[in-house]
Amino acid sequence: MGATFITAFNEPYDVKYAEQVSSPILTFGVIVSLLGTFSLLLLYKFVSSGRIIYTLLVALWLLALFLSPESYFVRSNTYNTLNWINGAATGAIFAILYTSEIKEKFAR
């Protein structure tokens, strides 16, 4: 999510870039990312519905990722590194939520 906002603020202005930013799929992806931040707060507070909401939002984020238009410019190493860390953190959260003792705290 952080990589999305870093890239959005550092893109050069050109008609084809503006066209890409105005895509409804990208707008949907940003909304899902912001809701994902809210779901992380629910996970932090061990709200039982937070686990389901987080899982659904990750699935919607992946859908938006695959449906988004191709990028017109080459991504930097910083973007690729942040994107990799995001995927690793998401996978770690899933592993902790569904396979560790923490899953019992959500059963309340």
Secondary structure, DSSP 8 states (H G I E B T S, - for coil): -HHHHHHHHH----HHHHHHHT-HHHHHHHHHHHHHHHHHHHHHTT-HHHHHHHHHHHHHHHHHHHHS---SS---HHHHHHHHHHHHHHHHHHHHHHHSGGGGGGG-
